[in-house]
Amino acid sequence: MRQTRDTVFIAVLILSVIASTSLAILTATGAFFAPVGTGVTVVGGATAGATPGSSGSSGSSGSVGGTGGGQTNGVTGGTITVGAIYSESGGIDATVEQHTVEACFNYYNAQGGINGHKLRLVSYDDNLNANNAYNEAVRLDQQDHVFAIVGWLAPFGEASAAPYFESRGIPIVGGLGVPQEFGSPYSFPVSPIFQTDGYAFGAYATNPGGPLKFKHPGVFVTQTAGIQDFIDGIKQGAARYGVSISNNDIVQVSFAAPQPTFQGYLAQFQADGVDGLITQIDPFSYTRLYAAEEGNRHIFPHLGGAGLDKQSVDAAIGQPLNGTYGFMPYLEAQGNPSGNGEVGLYNSVASAYIRTKSNDSPANMDAFSEGSWVACRVFAQALAKLGPNVTRQGLVSALNSGTYSTGGMAPDFNWGASGGSHAAANAASFIEFTGGRWVIVQGFAPIR
C-alpha cells in the first residue's frame, strides 16, 4: 500500500424548527450557558474544573457508591454527570462536537432537565493520543464518576478508551464508530461500522447507473483505528460493479504536522488514468486537497466523506467544489435543504450556543457535530424512560428496548434488534454541492 513518502502527513479526522418561545427560553436562561475551561467542560450551571493532563481535579460528581453497571454513579441530587473525550489539539479539533453536546444539554436544562435531573458534561482533550485518552477514561470513571459517555469524538482515543468504559459497565452513546465500539452490550453507536461505510463509498462511486461511474478511482484515507476495515469495504463496494481498486491507488496519510501537500499524489493519479477520487480525510484537509488540484490544473470528480459539508471549509474551497458529492450518515444540515424539523432544532440550538463561544463558530458545524447531537438526543430519550430510578443498567436496558427516532435526522435505531454487533445504523444518504449549496441527491437507503 502506498505510504507517505517524504514526511507528508495530514491532519484529519477525522420536533419542528425551534419555536420562538423555545428560543426565548434559551436566551433568557443564559445562566445555563456555563463557561468552558480548557479541555474540561462542565455545563448546567456548574463551575469548570482543571485542565486535563494537569494534576488538578476537574471536580467529582459525588457519585453514590460502587462501580457496577446497576449503581447510581454520576447521579447526585438533581444532577447527572456525563463524560466525553474529544481530540481538540495535536492535529484535529473536535471542539465543535464538544460544544454541540453542551448545547444539547443546555437545551434540556433550560426546560428543567429530564425527569427533574439536570445534565452536566465533563470532558477532556486527549491531544490525539490514545494513551492520554486511556488515562482520561480512568479519570472520568474513578475521579469524576460519570454516569455515561455521550457524543464523544476522538479518532485514536475511542479505540483505547472504549474497552475500558465497557469493562466498567459505563454506557457509551455515539462516537466516531471505531470497531472497538461495536460488539459490546454497553456501547450504542449512531453511525455505521467502518466496513459498511466503506462499502457505501465504493458502491456509490462506481455504480454505472449513478452520477459518478468511476472505473479507476484513487483513494485518500486517514490512518486511524479500523481504517483497513474501511478500505476493505471500499474495495468490496466497487467490486459489486466490477471495479477493482489497486493498493497502488490507495494512499494512507497520517495524523501529524507539517501540513500536507497532495500535488505529487494527484499528479501520479492523473498519469495513471485515475478518473475520480474517493476520500475520507479531515474537513480542513479538503481545502488543501482542492488547492493542490487547482495547482495541478485538474479537478477530479470526487466523492468525499462526512465533514466535507463544513461551511467554513466549503467557503474556503469555493467554485471548485461544485459538482462534488458527499457521503452522509445523517441528514444534511447546512441550510437544512430538506426542511426537516429536527435539523432545524439542531441548527437553532447549537448555533445559539456556539455563538457564545469566542473560540468557535457555527460555520464549523458539520456531519460529525450532527452525530454528537443525535447521540445526545437518543441518550435523553432513553434517560426519560427511567423515571426517578436512574442507573447505568437501567439506561442500557432502555437503549436495548424498542426503536429510537431522531425525527428523520438519522435512520431509526434499534440496537436490540441488531444482535450482538450493536450495528444499528446501516443506511446512508448522499449530497451534491451545486449552485453554491448542498442538495440531497439520495435519501437514506440501506447500504446492502
C-alpha positions as CSV (number, residue, x, y, z in Angstrom):
1,M,0.0,0.0,0.0
2,R,1.3,3.4,-0.9
3,Q,2.6,5.2,2.2
4,T,3.5,8.8,2.8
5,R,6.9,9.0,1.1
6,D,8.5,12.1,2.4
7,T,7.0,13.2,5.8
8,V,3.8,14.2,4.1
9,F,1.2,14.0,6.9
10,I,-2.4,15.1,7.1
11,A,-4.4,16.5,10.0
12,V,-7.5,14.5,9.7
13,L,-10.5,13.2,11.0
14,I,-11.3,12.7,11.3
15,L,-39.9,18.3,16.5
16,S,-40.1,21.1,14.2
17,V,-37.9,24.1,13.7
18,I,-37.4,25.5,17.2
19,A,-40.3,27.7,18.1
20,S,-39.8,31.3,19.0
21,T,-40.8,30.6,22.6
22,S,-38.1,27.9,22.9
23,L,-35.5,30.3,21.6
24,A,-36.7,32.9,24.1
25,I,-36.2,30.3,26.9
26,L,-32.7,29.6,25.7
27,T,-31.9,33.3,25.6
28,A,-33.5,34.2,28.9
29,T,-31.8,31.4,30.8
30,G,-28.2,32.5,30.0
31,A,-27.2,31.1,33.4
32,F,-27.3,27.6,31.8
33,F,-24.6,28.6,29.3
34,A,-21.7,27.8,31.6
35,P,-18.1,28.8,30.8
36,V,-15.9,26.1,29.3
37,G,-12.4,25.6,30.7
38,T,-9.5,24.4,28.5
39,G,-10.2,20.8,27.8
40,V,-12.8,20.4,30.6
41,T,-16.4,21.2,30.2
42,V,-19.0,21.4,33.0
43,V,-22.4,22.6,32.0
44,G,-25.7,23.0,33.8
45,G,-24.6,26.0,36.0
46,A,-21.6,24.3,37.5
47,T,-18.0,25.6,37.5
48,A,-15.3,24.5,35.1
49,G,-12.5,22.4,36.5
50,A,-8.8,21.8,35.9
51,T,-7.1,21.5,32.6
52,P,-6.7,17.8,31.5
53,G,-3.3,16.4,31.9
54,S,-2.7,18.5,35.0
55,S,-2.5,17.2,38.5
56,G,-5.6,19.2,39.4
57,S,-9.1,17.8,39.8
58,S,-11.9,18.5,37.5
59,G,-14.4,18.1,40.3
60,S,-16.1,14.9,41.4
61,S,-19.8,14.4,40.7
62,G,-20.2,12.9,44.1
63,S,-21.3,9.5,42.9
64,V,-23.3,7.2,45.1
65,G,-21.1,4.1,45.9
66,G,-19.9,1.2,43.8
67,T,-18.7,0.8,40.2
68,G,-21.1,-1.8,38.8
69,G,-23.5,-1.2,35.9
70,G,-26.5,-1.1,38.2
71,Q,-25.2,1.6,40.6
72,T,-26.0,5.2,40.5
73,N,-22.6,6.5,39.6
74,G,-22.8,10.0,38.2
75,V,-26.2,10.8,39.8
76,T,-26.1,13.2,42.7
77,G,-29.3,15.0,43.8
78,G,-30.8,16.6,40.8
79,T,-27.7,16.3,38.5
80,I,-26.5,13.6,36.1
81,T,-22.8,13.9,35.3
82,V,-21.9,12.7,31.8
83,G,-18.4,12.3,30.4
84,A,-16.7,12.6,27.0
85,I,-13.2,12.7,25.4
86,Y,-12.5,14.9,22.4
87,S,-9.4,15.4,20.2
88,E,-9.1,19.2,20.3
89,S,-5.4,19.5,19.7
90,G,-2.5,17.6,18.2
91,G,-3.7,17.7,14.6
92,I,-7.5,17.9,14.6
93,D,-10.1,19.9,16.5
94,A,-13.3,18.3,17.7
95,T,-14.3,21.4,19.8
96,V,-17.5,21.9,17.8
97,E,-18.6,18.4,18.8
98,Q,-18.0,19.2,22.4
99,H,-20.0,22.4,22.0
100,T,-22.8,20.5,20.3
101,V,-23.2,18.2,23.3
102,E,-23.1,21.2,25.6
103,A,-25.8,22.9,23.6
104,C,-28.0,19.8,23.7
105,F,-27.6,19.5,27.5
106,N,-28.4,23.2,28.0
107,Y,-31.4,22.8,25.8
108,Y,-32.8,20.2,28.2
109,N,-31.6,22.0,31.3
110,A,-33.4,25.2,30.2
111,Q,-36.6,23.2,30.3
112,G,-36.0,21.8,33.8
113,G,-33.9,18.8,32.8
114,I,-35.0,15.3,32.2
115,N,-37.4,14.0,34.9
116,G,-36.1,16.8,37.0
117,H,-32.4,15.9,36.5
118,K,-30.0,18.5,35.1
119,L,-27.3,17.3,32.7
120,R,-23.6,18.1,33.4
121,L,-20.8,17.4,31.0
122,V,-17.2,16.8,32.0
123,S,-14.8,16.4,29.0
124,Y,-11.1,16.1,28.3
125,D,-8.9,16.8,25.3
126,D,-6.7,13.7,24.5
127,N,-4.4,15.7,22.2
128,L,-5.0,13.0,19.6
129,N,-3.1,10.5,21.8
130,A,-4.5,7.1,22.7
131,N,-2.5,6.8,25.9
132,N,-3.9,10.2,27.1
133,A,-7.4,9.0,26.2
134,Y,-7.0,5.8,28.3
135,N,-5.8,7.8,31.3
136,E,-8.6,10.3,30.9
137,A,-11.1,7.4,30.7
138,V,-9.8,6.2,34.1
139,R,-10.2,9.7,35.4
140,L,-13.7,10.1,34.1
141,D,-14.6,6.8,35.8
142,Q,-12.7,6.9,39.1
143,Q,-12.4,10.7,39.8
144,D,-15.4,12.2,38.0
145,H,-17.6,9.1,38.4
146,V,-19.5,9.8,35.2
147,F,-22.8,8.1,34.5
148,A,-22.3,7.6,30.8
149,I,-20.2,8.7,27.8
150,V,-22.2,10.7,25.2
151,G,-21.3,12.2,21.8
152,W,-17.5,12.0,22.1
153,L,-15.1,12.2,19.2
154,A,-11.5,11.0,19.4
155,P,-10.2,9.1,16.4
156,F,-7.4,7.3,18.3
157,G,-8.8,7.8,21.8
158,E,-12.0,6.0,21.3
159,A,-10.2,2.8,20.3
160,S,-8.2,3.0,23.5
161,A,-10.9,4.2,25.9
162,A,-14.0,2.4,24.8
163,P,-12.8,-1.1,26.0
164,Y,-12.1,0.5,29.4
165,F,-15.5,2.1,29.7
166,E,-17.2,-1.1,28.5
167,S,-15.3,-3.2,31.1
168,R,-16.5,-0.9,33.8
169,G,-20.2,-1.1,32.7
170,I,-20.2,2.6,31.6
171,P,-22.7,3.1,28.7
172,I,-21.4,4.8,25.6
173,V,-23.8,6.5,23.2
174,G,-22.4,7.7,19.9
175,G,-18.8,8.4,18.9
176,L,-16.8,8.1,15.7
177,G,-17.8,4.4,15.3
178,V,-14.4,2.7,15.6
179,P,-14.5,-1.1,15.7
180,Q,-14.0,-1.2,19.5
181,E,-17.4,0.5,19.9
182,F,-19.3,-2.4,18.3
183,G,-20.0,-5.8,19.8
184,S,-20.3,-4.6,23.4
185,P,-23.6,-4.6,25.4
186,Y,-22.6,-1.2,26.8
187,S,-22.0,0.6,23.6
188,F,-24.6,2.2,21.3
189,P,-23.0,3.6,18.1
190,V,-25.1,6.0,16.0
191,S,-23.1,5.6,12.8
192,P,-22.4,2.6,10.5
193,I,-19.4,0.4,11.2
194,F,-16.4,1.3,9.2
195,Q,-16.6,-1.6,6.7
196,T,-20.2,-0.8,6.0
197,D,-19.3,2.9,5.5
198,G,-16.6,1.9,3.0
199,Y,-18.9,-0.4,1.1
200,A,-21.3,2.6,0.6
201,F,-18.5,4.7,-0.8
202,G,-17.2,2.1,-3.1
203,A,-20.6,1.1,-4.5
204,Y,-21.9,4.7,-4.9
205,A,-18.8,5.9,-6.7
206,T,-18.6,3.0,-9.2
207,N,-22.3,2.3,-9.8
208,P,-22.8,2.6,-13.6
209,G,-26.3,3.8,-13.0
210,G,-25.1,6.5,-10.6
211,P,-23.8,10.0,-11.1
212,L,-20.1,9.3,-10.8
213,K,-19.5,6.0,-12.7
214,F,-15.8,5.7,-11.7
215,K,-13.9,2.9,-13.4
216,H,-10.5,3.7,-11.9
217,P,-10.8,5.6,-8.6
218,G,-8.0,6.9,-6.5
219,V,-8.4,6.8,-2.7
220,F,-7.2,9.1,0.1
221,V,-7.9,7.9,3.7
222,T,-6.6,8.7,7.1
223,Q,-4.6,6.2,9.2
224,T,-6.8,5.7,12.2
225,A,-8.4,2.8,14.2
226,G,-10.2,0.5,11.9
227,I,-9.1,2.1,8.6
228,Q,-8.3,-1.2,7.0
229,D,-11.9,-2.3,7.5
230,F,-13.0,0.9,5.7
231,I,-10.6,0.2,2.8
232,D,-11.8,-3.4,2.6
233,G,-15.3,-2.0,2.4
234,I,-14.5,0.4,-0.4
235,K,-13.0,-2.5,-2.4
236,Q,-16.0,-4.7,-1.8
237,G,-18.4,-1.9,-2.8
238,A,-16.5,-1.2,-6.0
239,A,-16.2,-5.0,-6.8
240,R,-20.0,-5.1,-6.8
241,Y,-19.9,-3.2,-10.1
242,G,-16.8,-5.0,-11.5
243,V,-14.3,-2.3,-10.5
244,S,-11.0,-3.5,-8.9
245,I,-9.1,-0.9,-6.8
246,S,-5.4,-1.5,-6.7
247,N,-3.5,-0.9,-3.5
248,N,-1.2,1.4,-5.5
249,D,-4.2,3.7,-5.9
250,I,-4.9,3.9,-2.1
251,V,-2.9,6.5,-0.1
252,Q,-3.0,6.4,3.6
253,V,-2.0,9.6,5.3
254,S,-1.1,10.2,9.0
255,F,-2.3,12.5,11.8
256,A,0.7,14.8,12.1
257,A,2.3,18.0,11.2
258,P,3.6,19.6,8.9
259,Q,0.5,20.3,6.8
260,P,0.5,18.1,3.8
261,T,0.6,18.7,0.1
262,F,-1.4,16.5,-2.3
263,Q,0.1,17.7,-5.5
264,G,2.5,14.8,-6.1
265,Y,-0.1,12.1,-5.4
266,L,-2.6,13.9,-7.6
267,A,-0.2,14.2,-10.5
268,Q,0.6,10.5,-10.2
269,F,-3.1,9.6,-10.1
270,Q,-3.6,11.7,-13.3
271,A,-0.7,10.0,-15.0
272,D,-2.1,6.6,-14.0
273,G,-5.5,7.3,-15.5
274,V,-7.5,7.7,-12.3
275,D,-10.9,9.1,-13.2
276,G,-12.2,10.2,-9.8
277,L,-11.4,10.4,-6.1
278,I,-12.9,8.7,-3.1
279,T,-11.8,10.3,0.1
280,Q,-12.2,10.2,3.9
281,I,-9.9,12.8,5.3
282,D,-10.4,15.6,7.9
283,P,-12.5,18.6,6.8
284,F,-9.8,21.2,6.8
285,S,-7.5,18.9,4.7
286,Y,-10.1,19.2,1.9
287,T,-9.2,22.8,1.5
288,R,-5.6,21.8,0.8
289,L,-6.7,19.0,-1.5
290,Y,-8.6,21.3,-3.7
291,A,-5.8,23.9,-3.7
292,A,-3.5,21.2,-4.9
293,E,-5.9,20.2,-7.7
294,E,-6.1,23.8,-8.8
295,G,-2.3,24.0,-8.7
296,N,-2.2,20.9,-11.0
297,R,-4.9,22.5,-13.2
298,H,-7.0,19.3,-12.9
299,I,-10.1,18.9,-10.7
300,F,-11.1,15.3,-10.3
301,P,-14.7,14.2,-9.9
302,H,-15.0,13.4,-6.2
303,L,-16.9,11.5,-3.6
304,G,-15.9,12.9,-0.2
305,G,-16.6,11.7,3.3
306,A,-18.5,13.2,6.2
307,G,-17.1,16.5,7.2
308,L,-16.8,17.9,3.7
309,D,-20.1,19.7,4.4
310,K,-18.4,22.0,6.9
311,Q,-19.5,25.5,5.9
312,S,-16.1,27.2,6.7
313,V,-14.3,24.6,4.5
314,D,-16.8,25.0,1.7
315,A,-16.4,28.7,1.7
316,A,-12.6,28.3,1.6
317,I,-12.7,25.9,-1.4
318,G,-15.2,28.0,-3.4
319,Q,-16.1,27.3,-7.0
320,P,-14.0,24.1,-7.5
321,L,-16.4,22.3,-5.0
322,N,-19.3,22.5,-7.5
323,G,-20.1,19.0,-8.7
324,T,-18.6,17.3,-5.7
325,Y,-20.6,14.5,-4.0
326,G,-20.5,13.7,-0.3
327,F,-21.4,10.7,1.9
328,M,-23.7,11.4,4.8
329,P,-24.6,9.1,7.7
330,Y,-27.0,11.9,8.9
331,L,-29.4,14.2,7.1
332,E,-27.5,17.2,5.6
333,A,-27.9,20.2,8.0
334,Q,-26.2,23.1,6.2
335,G,-29.0,25.3,5.0
336,N,-31.5,22.5,6.0
337,P,-32.1,21.6,2.3
338,S,-34.9,19.1,3.2
339,G,-36.7,21.5,5.6
340,N,-36.5,18.9,8.4
341,G,-37.8,19.9,11.8
342,E,-35.1,18.1,13.8
343,V,-32.4,19.6,11.7
344,G,-34.0,23.0,12.3
345,L,-33.9,22.4,16.0
346,Y,-30.3,21.3,15.9
347,N,-29.2,24.3,13.8
348,S,-31.0,26.7,16.1
349,V,-29.9,25.3,19.4
350,A,-26.3,24.5,18.5
351,S,-25.8,27.8,16.7
352,A,-27.3,29.8,19.5
353,Y,-24.9,28.1,22.0
354,I,-21.8,28.1,19.8
355,R,-22.2,31.8,19.1
356,T,-21.5,32.4,22.8
357,K,-18.0,30.8,22.4
358,S,-15.1,33.1,21.4
359,N,-13.1,30.2,20.0
360,D,-15.7,28.6,17.8
361,S,-18.3,29.4,15.1
362,P,-21.5,27.8,13.8
363,A,-19.6,27.6,10.4
364,N,-17.6,24.7,11.9
365,M,-20.7,22.5,12.4
366,D,-20.7,19.5,10.1
367,A,-21.7,15.9,9.9
368,F,-19.7,14.9,12.9
369,S,-21.3,17.5,15.1
370,E,-24.6,16.2,13.9
371,G,-23.5,12.8,15.2
372,S,-22.9,14.3,18.6
373,W,-26.4,15.9,18.5
374,V,-28.0,12.6,17.5
375,A,-26.2,10.8,20.3
376,C,-27.4,13.4,22.9
377,R,-31.0,13.2,21.7
378,V,-31.0,9.4,21.8
379,F,-29.4,9.4,25.3
380,A,-32.1,11.9,26.5
381,Q,-34.9,9.7,25.2
382,A,-33.6,6.6,26.9
383,L,-32.9,8.6,30.1
384,A,-36.5,9.8,30.1
385,K,-37.7,6.2,30.2
386,L,-36.1,5.6,33.6
387,G,-38.1,8.0,35.7
388,P,-36.6,8.5,39.1
389,N,-34.7,5.3,39.2
390,V,-31.6,6.4,37.2
391,T,-29.0,3.6,36.9
392,R,-26.5,2.6,34.3
393,Q,-28.0,-0.8,33.8
394,G,-31.4,0.8,33.5
395,L,-30.1,3.0,30.7
396,V,-28.5,0.0,28.9
397,S,-31.8,-1.8,29.2
398,A,-33.7,1.2,27.9
399,L,-31.4,1.6,24.9
400,N,-31.8,-2.1,24.1
401,S,-35.6,-1.8,24.1
402,G,-37.6,-0.6,21.2
403,T,-36.9,1.9,18.3
404,Y,-35.3,5.3,18.7
405,S,-36.1,8.0,16.2
406,T,-34.3,11.3,15.7
407,G,-37.1,12.9,13.6
408,G,-35.5,11.9,10.3
409,M,-32.1,13.4,11.1
410,A,-30.8,9.8,11.1
411,P,-32.4,6.4,10.3
412,D,-34.2,4.9,13.3
413,F,-32.0,3.0,15.7
414,N,-33.0,-0.4,17.2
415,W,-29.9,-1.8,19.0
416,G,-32.0,-4.7,20.5
417,A,-32.8,-5.9,17.0
418,S,-29.2,-5.5,15.7
419,G,-27.8,-8.5,17.6
420,G,-24.6,-8.6,19.4
421,S,-22.9,-6.3,17.0
422,H,-25.0,-3.3,18.1
423,A,-24.6,-2.1,14.4
424,A,-28.0,-0.4,14.3
425,A,-27.1,2.1,11.6
426,N,-27.0,0.6,8.2
427,A,-28.1,3.4,5.8
428,A,-26.5,6.3,4.1
429,S,-27.5,9.4,2.1
430,F,-25.6,11.3,-0.5
431,I,-25.4,15.0,-1.2
432,E,-24.0,17.2,-4.1
433,F,-22.6,20.7,-4.0
434,T,-24.3,22.7,-6.7
435,G,-25.2,26.3,-7.1
436,G,-23.2,27.2,-4.0
437,R,-25.1,24.9,-1.7
438,W,-25.5,21.2,-0.8
439,V,-28.6,19.4,-2.1
440,I,-29.7,15.9,-1.2
441,V,-29.4,13.6,-4.2
442,Q,-30.2,10.3,-2.4
443,G,-32.1,10.0,0.8
444,F,-31.4,7.3,3.4
445,A,-31.1,3.9,1.8
446,P,-29.9,0.6,3.2
447,I,-26.2,0.2,2.3
448,R,-26.5,-3.5,1.4
